[in-house]
Amino acid sequence: MKAKLEILAMVLGFLGLFGVVAATAMPMWRVSAFIGANLIVMEVLWEGLWMNCYNQADIKMQCKVYDSLLILPPELQAARGLMVVAIVVVVIALIVAGFSMQRSICCQDNARAKNITAAFAGSLFLLACLLTMVPVCWVAHTVIRNFYNPVVVDSRKRELGASLFLGWATCAVLLATGCVLLLIYSKRRAKEYAPYTGSYLLAARDGASVRSSRAPSSFHKYQEYV
């Protein structure tokens, strides 16, 4: 059962890494909205963290990398930094999780250190989930707020892109990975303290049997008769 949980955690961890990298690289964080007077549906605009792309009918997609970071709105600037940090954290978490597996050579003779490694890996995955959740929700909140803002012109309004939905799915995968690793840690910790509890109960049971099997002395009987 523990081996299956370890394999599940590693599979979910690699899926989480793929999701974070894909959501960071994809340019579909904000897409053009066809509302009001914006009826030109022949051209679709995608805005990402690194570039914007124009997709026109019968013409291949054209993408242009941003010339400067300062031209981006604050939410996209923060999203770029947080997503890069999330990728680094997930990579470190995967390495630590690999060391925490029972078949790894790291801390093979020290079960407690291996358990702590599993807990640390789970905490890193939860941190990566938070680092991914913050920019995705921030950008989504900004898009929705501007969409319903009457002051913003229709040509400047955007809709939620596929990268945001992929980011939310990745957050769920990273959260599940962290929970699985913490579950492994709790199971190992319970098993670690189980022998000590059994020894204590066995010693207490032996002591009780010794006391119960001890016969009263003749002097005790004489004191009871008096």
DOKOL-785799 format. One record per residue: residue in one letter; x, y, z of N, C-alpha, C in turn. Coordinates in steps of 0.02 Angstrom, whole numbers, plus 50000, padded with zeros to 5 digits. Layout:
REM DOKOL-785799
AXYZXYZXYZ
...
***
This chain:
REM DOKOL-785799
M500414994050000500005000050000500445006350000
K500985006150040501415011950043501775013149977
A501985007549945502325008249880501845011349829
K501215009449830500735012349784500635019849797
L500625021749860500565028849876501175032749852
E501765029849859502365033249837502365034049761
I502165028849725502125029349652501605034549631
L501035034549666500505039449651500755046549662
A501125047649716501395054249731501875056549677
M502315052049654502795053949602502445055349535
V501935051349518501575052449456501215059149458
L500875060549514500535066949521501025072749521
G501615071649551502115076949551502365078649482
F502485073649440502695075049371502135078349331
L501515076349343500955079649310500905086949332
G501025088249396501025095049420501575099249389
L502165096249381502715099849349502545101449276
F502265096549241502075097749171501545103249167
G501065103149214500535108249212500795115149226
V501255115949274501535122549290501935125249231
V502345120949201502755123149144502305125049085
A501795120949072501345122449016500955128849027
A500695129749088500315135849102500755142049099
T501385141449118501835147149114502015148849042
A502115143849001502335145048932501775146848885
M501175144448897500615145748851500435153148851
P500295155948793500125163148789499395164648800
M499005159848821498275160848825498065162148897
W498355167348927498125169448993497515174048986
R497535178448937496965182748923496845182648848
V496215181648828496045181448757495535186848743
S495515188948680495065194348660494335192148666
A493915196848686493195195648694492815198948637
F492375195348606491975197948550491295200048577
I491275206148602490655208848631490545215848605
G489935218248610489775225048591489945226448519
A490325231948509490505233948441491115230248415
N491415225948457492005222148435491775215948398
L491605216748335491325211248295491835208248247
I492455210248253492965207648208493195200948236
V492895195648211493045188948237493565185448194
M493825188948143494335185848101495015185948135
E495085189748188495735190448221495645189248296
V496045184748323496025183048394496685185048426
L496635188348482497225190548518497315186348581
W497915183648590498095180048650498645183848686
E498565184648751499065188048792499315183248845
G499965182248847500275177848895500775181448939
L501175177548974501675180449018502305182548981
W502425179548923503055180848887502935183948819
M502355183148790502225185648723501485186448712
N501315190048659500615190248635500595187648564
C500035184448547499975181148482499325183448448
Y499375184148382498795185748340498665179848295
N498045177548298497835171848257497315174348208
Q497495174848146497045177348094496815171548050
A496235172448020495955167247976496385166547913
D496505160247895496895158547836497615160947839
I497835163047898498525165347907498795161947969
K499405159647966499695156348025499775161348082
M499825158748142499865162848201500525166748203
Q500485172848224501065177148231501135179148304
C501715178048333501835179548404502415184348410
K502385188548459502905193548472503065193648546
V503695192748562503925192848631503905200048656
Y503715200948719503685207648748504385210848748
D504395217148727505035220648724505305222348794
S504855223448841505065225248908504565222548958
L504815220949017504375218549071503925224149097
L504145230349090503785235949119503145237549081
I503075235049019502455236548981501885231949003
L502035226849042501505222349066501135225349124
P500495223649133500135225849193500415222449255
P500285225149314500585222449376500435215049388
E499825212849371499655205949385500055201049342
L500195203049279500585198649236501325198749255
Q501575204449279502255204649304502345200149364
A501875200549411501915196149470501825188949451
A501375187649403501245180749382501865177649351
R502235181449312502845178749281503345176549334
G503465180749384503945179049436503705173249480
L503075173249499502825167949543502795161249508
M502625161149444502595154849408503295151849398
V503795156049387504475153549381504705150649448
V504545154149502504725151449568504355144949581
A503725144449560503345138249569503665132449532
I503925133649472504265128349435504875125849472
V505265130549499505875128649537505685124649599
V505155126849634504945123349695504695116249678
V504335115449624504095108749605504675104149588
V505175106749552505755102549536506115100349600
I506215104949646506535103149710506105098149748
A505445099249748504995094649783505025087649753
L505075087049688505135080549656505785076949676
I506325080749679506965077749700506935075349772
V506655079549815506595077649886506125071649894
A505575071649856505105066049859505435059549836
G505875060049785506235054049764506695051349818
F507005055849856507435053649911507035050549968
S506395052549975505995050050030505695043150018
M505755040449958505475033949943505855028449980
Q505505023049996505815017650035506395014449999
R506385013949934506905010549896507495015149880
S507465021449898508025025949884508595024649933
I509195026349912509785025149954509895030750004
C509515036249998509595041850044509275040150111
C509665040850165509415039750233509125032650240
Q509445027850210509165021150210509175018050280
D509675019850320509725017050387509395021450440
N509105026950419508795031650467508075032750445
A507625028950475506915029350455506615036150473
R506835038950528506545045350549506735050950500
A507365050950477507575055950429507205055250363
K507075049050342506695047950280505975050350287
N505685049450347505005051850359504975059550357
I505475062650386505505069950385505595072450313
T505975068750273506065070650202505395070350165
A504985065250179504325064850147503885070650167
A503905072550231503505078150254503745084750222
F504405085450215504675091450183504475091850110
A504485086250075504265086050005503535087949999
G503115085250043502405087050042502285094350054
S502675097350100502615104550114502825108650053
L503345106450017503555110049957503025109749903
F502685104149895502145103749846501565108349865
L501405108849929500885113449951501085120649939
L501735122149949501975128949934501935130449860
A502105125549818502045126449745501325127549724
C500865124049757500155125049744499945132249759
L500185134849816500025141749834500335146749785
L500955145449765501295149949718500955149949649
T500635144549631500275144149568499575147149574
M499265146149631498575148549641498535156149642
V499025159349673498995166649681498995170249614
P499475169149569499455172849505498855171049461
V498655164649461498095162649419497455166149443
C497335166149507496735169449534496775176949526
W497365179749533497445187049526497285189249454
V497565185749406497425187549336496685186449319
A496395180949343495685179649330495245185049361
H495415187149422495035192549454495075199049415
T495665200649389495745206749350495355206449285
V495365200749252494995199949189494245200649201
I493995197449252493275197849266493065204849287
R493485208149327493325214949349493305219749291
N493795219349245493805223749187493245222149138
F493045215749136492515213849090491855217149108
Y491715217649173491085220649195491155227949214
N491735230849200491835237949214491585242049155
P491075246349165490805250149108491285255449082
V491785257149121492255262249099492725259549046
V492885253149050493345250049002492985248948936
V493295251048882492995250248816492975242848797
D492525241148752492435234148733493055231148700
S493415235248663494015232548629494575230848677
R494545233548739495065232148788494865226648837
K494255224048831494035218848876494295212048853
R494425207848901494695201248887494285195848923
E494395189648901494085183948933494615179248962
L494385174649003494845169849035495125165148982
G495795164348983496115160048934496205152948960
A496425148648916496515141548934497065140648986
S497555145148988498095144549037497845145149108
L497335149149119497055149949186496715143549209
F496335140449165496005134149183496525128549194
L497045128549153497575123649164497935125049230
G498005131349248498315133049312497905130649371
W497245131349367496825128949422496855121249427
A496855117849371496915110549373497595108449401
T498115112149384498775110649411498805111749486
C498465116849510498435118049582498115112149618
A497585109349589497265103549619497735097549621
V498125096549567498595090949564499145091849616
L499415097949622499935099249671499685098449742
L499065100549754498765099649820498685092349837
A498455088349789498385081149800499055077849812
T499575080049776500245077249786500495078649857
G500415084849879500635086449947500255082550000
C499605081649991499205077850039499405070550041
V499565067649982499775060649980500435059750017
L500905064250006501555063750041501485064750116
L501055069150137500935069950209500585063950237
L500155060750198499835054450220500365048950229
I500835048550182501375043750189501785045150252
Y501915051550265502285053350325501915051250388
S501255052350390500875050550450500865043050460
K500805039150406500805031850412501485029350436
R502025032150410502685030050432502805031950505
R502565037750524502665040050593502275035550642
A501665033550622501285029050665501625022250671
K501915019950617502275013550619502915014150659
E503225020050657503845021050694503745020650769
Y503185023250793503045023250865502665017050887
A502445012950841502065006950859502465002050901
P503105000350885503474995550926503574997850997
Y503685004451007503775006951075503125006251115
T502565007551084501925006751118501794999451135
G501954994951089501854987851102502314985451157
S502924987751159503384985651211503154988251279
Y502894994351280502654997151343502054993251369
L501594991451324501014987651346501214980651369
L501714977551335501934970951354502274971051422
A502674976351435503004976951500502484978051555
A501984982151541501464983451591501064977051605
R500934973151553500564966951562500974961951603
D501624961451589502054956951627502104958951700
G502144965451712502184967751781501544966251819
A500974966951785500344965551818500284958151834
S500514953851787500464946651799500934944551855
V501514947751861501974946151916501674948051983
R501364953851986501064956052048500464951652067
S500074949552017499494945452032499694938352053
S500264935852026500474929152042500864928752108
R501034934352138501414934452200500934932552259
A501094927252295500654924752349500764928952412
P500244929952453500314933652516500734929752566
S501114933252604501554930052654501164928052716
S501484923852757501154921652819501074927352868
F501554932052868501494937752913500884941952896
H500744942552829500144946252808499514942852832
K499504936052828498914932452852498824933552928
Y499394933652966499364934453038499084941453055
Q499304946653014499044953253026498294953753012
E498054950152961497344950252947496954946753001
Y497234941253033496884937753085496834942053147
V497364945753163497344950053220496864955853209
***
